[in-house]
Amino acid sequence: MDNHSSGPSARRMPPAASTARRAAGPRGPREGASGAAVSRWGRPCPSSYASLNPRMSAGEIVAQPLRTAGRYRAAGGARRVTELLDLVGLPAGAVHRYPAEFSGGQRQRIGIARALALALALALALDPELLVLDEPVSSLDVSIQAQVVGLLDRLQRDLGLSYLFIAHDLALVRQISDRVAVMYLGTVVETGTREQVYARPSHPYTQSLLSAVPVPDPARRGSGSRILLAGDVPDPVDPPSGCRFRTRCWKATDDCAREVPALVVRPGGDHPSACLYAEVRTISPAADGP
């Protein structure tokens, strides 16, 4: 489950994040004097340290989107910045501290506060409608992950936010999501509610992913059936014809090479799946990991 800027330091946007940008529509009106684009959705960077300017204090980092858009005073200035930092669980003294003085989890919180500040650029109290979270806790240890996820839950309740949560951690996705979309080579292959996708997966790729989830109970390890995929992941620049998963799928036929399967509800299923031979299957994880 998977900025676009110019210049040598630009990084390519992951397929899922690129899809989110297209789905969210234009990023908002261009600001005449500053030339800065203002968005009604924010996207924290996956790397908590690389995304922060080490020469700027936390307060300056959060204030930067408002200053760039010429809305700093209208949004409440320093008071608003302090409120945003407090909202993400950082003390008032954090305003004057620099990124190197924070832990990884605290830097992630600064990134979330900055993303929320983007929403204030268009009006005095505008809150974001959608927050795109691209691997927001991937670089954090388990205890800090839990703190950040708890913070995200609280922000969602307090601000009425919607999240597009991009991650490879299936257990975390299951914990935080209401609806789930599974992607393979930049294409959605299955989508549905959390219960539908996890309890009744119908696409072979989804089934193989769920079969590899580590089992925390030692007594249950090895009790399931691991689905091992053959071959390597194809080149996403030159994907296979028809179904992109067919070169690794045990159900593939000649029809899979000729036809691009539509993402629709298949016979016997209750949620969309992009497979000609989709079949609901209950998966019992068999991984021996910790």
C-alpha positions in Angstrom: 0.0 0.0 0.0 1.9 2.4 -1.4 6.7 17.1 -3.5 7.0 17.1 -6.6 9.6 19.8 -7.1 12.1 20.7 -9.8 15.8 20.7 -9.5 18.5 18.2 -8.6 17.3 17.5 -5.1 13.7 16.6 -6.1 12.5 13.2 -5.2 9.9 11.2 -7.2 6.5 11.1 -5.7 5.5 7.5 -4.7 2.6 6.1 -6.9 0.1 6.2 -4.0 0.9 9.8 -3.1 0.8 10.8 -6.8 -2.7 9.2 -7.0 -3.8 11.1 -4.0 -2.7 14.4 -5.5 -4.7 13.8 -8.6 -7.7 12.7 -6.6 -7.6 15.8 -4.4 -7.6 18.0 -7.4 -5.8 21.3 -7.9 -3.7 22.4 -5.0 -5.5 25.7 -4.8 -5.0 29.2 -6.3 -1.6 30.5 -7.0 -0.6 33.3 -4.7 0.2 36.3 -6.9 3.1 38.1 -5.0 4.8 35.1 -3.5 4.2 32.6 -6.3 3.5 29.9 -3.7 0.8 27.3 -4.2 -1.5 26.8 -1.2 -3.3 23.5 -0.7 -6.3 22.4 1.3 -4.5 19.1 2.0 -1.1 18.6 3.6 1.5 15.9 3.3 4.2 15.3 6.0 7.5 14.0 4.7 8.3 10.4 5.6 11.8 11.3 6.9 11.2 13.4 10.1 14.7 14.9 10.1 15.4 15.4 6.4 12.1 17.3 6.1 13.1 20.0 8.7 15.6 22.8 8.1 18.2 22.4 10.9 18.8 26.2 10.9 15.2 27.0 11.7 13.5 26.6 15.1 10.3 24.6 15.4 8.2 27.8 15.6 9.8 29.1 12.4 9.2 25.8 10.6 5.5 25.7 11.5 5.1 29.4 10.7 6.8 29.1 7.2 3.7 28.0 5.2 1.8 31.0 6.7 4.5 33.5 5.9 5.1 32.2 2.4 1.4 32.6 1.6 1.3 36.1 3.3 -1.2 34.9 5.9 0.9 34.8 9.0 -0.8 37.8 10.7 -4.3 36.9 9.5 -3.9 33.4 10.9 -2.9 34.7 14.4 0.8 34.9 14.2 2.9 33.5 17.0 -0.2 32.5 19.0 -1.4 30.3 16.2 2.0 28.6 15.9 2.0 27.9 19.6 -1.5 26.4 19.4 -0.5 24.1 16.5 2.5 22.9 18.4 0.4 22.3 21.5 -2.2 20.5 19.4 0.4 17.9 18.4 1.6 17.5 22.0 4.7 19.7 22.1 5.3 22.1 25.0 5.4 25.8 24.6 9.2 25.9 25.0 9.5 23.9 21.8 8.9 27.0 19.7 12.5 28.1 20.2 14.2 24.7 19.9 15.9 23.4 16.8 15.3 20.0 15.1 18.5 18.4 16.5 17.1 19.0 20.0 14.0 16.8 19.4 13.5 13.0 19.3 12.4 11.3 16.1 8.8 11.2 17.3 8.8 14.9 18.3 10.2 15.8 14.8 7.3 13.8 13.3 4.9 15.9 15.3 6.5 19.1 14.0 6.0 17.9 10.5 2.3 17.2 11.3 1.9 20.7 12.8 3.5 22.2 9.6 1.1 20.3 7.4 -1.9 21.6 9.5 -0.5 25.1 9.1 -0.8 24.8 5.4 -4.6 24.8 5.8 -4.5 28.2 7.5 -3.0 29.9 4.4 -6.4 30.4 2.7 -8.4 31.7 5.7 -8.3 32.5 9.4 -9.5 29.2 10.7 -9.4 26.8 7.6 -8.7 23.2 8.6 -7.5 20.7 6.1 -10.0 18.3 4.5 -7.5 15.6 3.7 -4.1 14.8 5.2 -1.9 12.6 3.1 0.4 10.5 5.4 3.2 8.9 3.4 4.9 6.3 5.7 4.5 8.8 8.7 5.8 6.4 11.3 8.2 4.2 9.2 11.4 5.5 10.9 10.1 5.3 14.5 10.4 2.6 17.1 7.3 0.9 18.3 6.6 3.0 21.4 6.9 6.3 19.5 4.8 4.9 16.7 2.0 4.3 19.2 2.3 7.9 20.4 2.1 9.3 16.9 -0.9 7.0 15.9 -2.7 8.1 19.1 -2.0 11.7 18.2 -3.4 11.1 14.7 -6.6 9.6 16.1 -7.0 12.6 18.4 -6.5 15.1 15.6 -9.0 13.3 13.4 -11.6 13.5 16.1 -10.9 17.1 17.1 -10.5 18.6 13.5 -12.7 16.3 11.5 -9.9 15.2 9.3 -9.7 12.5 6.6 -6.5 10.6 6.2 -4.9 8.9 3.2 -2.5 6.7 5.0 0.2 5.1 2.9 2.2 2.3 4.5 3.6 -1.1 4.1 2.9 -2.2 7.7 -0.3 -4.2 7.3 -1.0 -4.3 11.1 -0.8 -0.5 11.4 -3.0 0.0 8.3 -5.6 -2.3 9.9 -5.5 -0.4 13.1 -5.9 3.1 11.7 -8.0 2.7 8.6 -11.7 2.6 7.9 -11.3 1.7 4.2 -8.2 0.0 2.6 -6.9 0.0 -0.9 -4.1 -2.5 -1.9 -1.8 -1.4 -4.7 0.6 -3.4 -7.0 2.9 -1.6 -9.5 0.9 1.6 -9.0 -2.5 0.1 -9.6 -5.2 -0.5 -7.1 -6.0 -4.3 -7.1 -8.5 -4.5 -4.3 -10.4 -2.1 -2.1 -13.0 -2.3 0.6 -13.7 -1.8 4.3 -11.1 -2.9 6.8 -13.2 -6.0 7.6 -13.7 -6.9 3.9 -10.1 -6.7 2.9 -8.5 -8.3 5.9 -11.2 -11.0 6.7 -12.3 -11.8 3.1 -9.5 -10.9 0.6 -10.2 -11.9 -2.9 -7.2 -10.8 -5.0 -4.3 -13.2 -5.1 -1.8 -10.4 -4.3 -3.7 -9.3 -1.2 -3.9 -12.9 0.0 -0.2 -13.3 -0.4 0.5 -10.2 1.6 -1.8 -11.2 4.5 -0.3 -14.7 4.6 3.1 -13.1 5.3 2.0 -11.0 8.3 4.1 -12.0 11.4 2.2 -13.8 14.1 2.9 -12.4 17.6 1.8 -15.6 19.5 4.6 -18.2 19.4 2.1 -21.0 19.9 0.3 -20.1 16.6 3.3 -19.6 14.4 3.4 -22.0 11.5 -0.2 -22.9 11.9 -1.3 -21.1 8.7 -0.3 -21.4 5.1 2.3 -19.0 3.6 1.7 -18.0 0.0 5.0 -17.7 -1.8 5.1 -15.7 -5.0 7.3 -16.8 -7.9 9.6 -14.5 -9.9 10.6 -10.9 -9.4 8.6 -7.6 -9.3 8.4 -6.4 -13.0 9.8 -3.1 -14.1 7.0 -0.5 -13.3 8.2 1.6 -16.3 7.4 -1.3 -18.6 4.7 -3.4 -16.8 3.3 -6.6 -18.1 0.3 -6.5 -20.5 -3.1 -7.2 -19.1 -3.0 -7.8 -15.4 0.2 -6.4 -13.9 0.3 -9.2 -11.3 0.0 -12.1 -13.8 3.7 -12.9 -14.0 3.7 -13.8 -10.3 0.2 -15.2 -10.0 -0.6 -18.9 -9.6 -4.1 -18.3 -11.2 -2.8 -16.6 -14.4 -4.1 -17.7 -17.8 -3.8 -16.4 -21.3 -6.8 -14.2 -20.7 -4.8 -12.4 -18.0 -2.2 -11.3 -20.6 -4.9 -10.0 -23.0 -7.3 -8.2 -20.6 -6.8 -5.5 -18.0 -9.1 -6.6 -15.2 -11.5 -4.0 -14.0 -11.8 -3.1 -10.3 -15.3 -4.3 -9.8 -17.2 -6.6 -7.4 -16.8 -10.1 -8.6 -19.3 -13.0 -8.3 -19.2 -14.3 -4.7 -17.5 -11.2 -3.4 -18.7 -8.2 -1.5 -16.0 -5.6 -2.5 -14.1 -4.6 -5.7 -11.2 -6.7 -6.9 -9.1 -6.4 -10.1 -8.8 -10.1 -10.9 -10.6 -12.2 -13.5 -10.5 -15.1 -11.1 -11.0 -13.4 -7.8 -12.1 -15.7 -5.1 -12.7 -14.9 -1.4 -10.2 -16.8 0.8 -9.7 -16.7 4.6 -6.0 -16.2 5.3 -4.2 -17.5 8.4 -0.8 -15.9 8.7 2.0 -18.3 8.8 5.1 -16.1 9.1 7.7 -17.1 11.7 8.9 -13.5 12.3 8.8 -11.9 15.7 
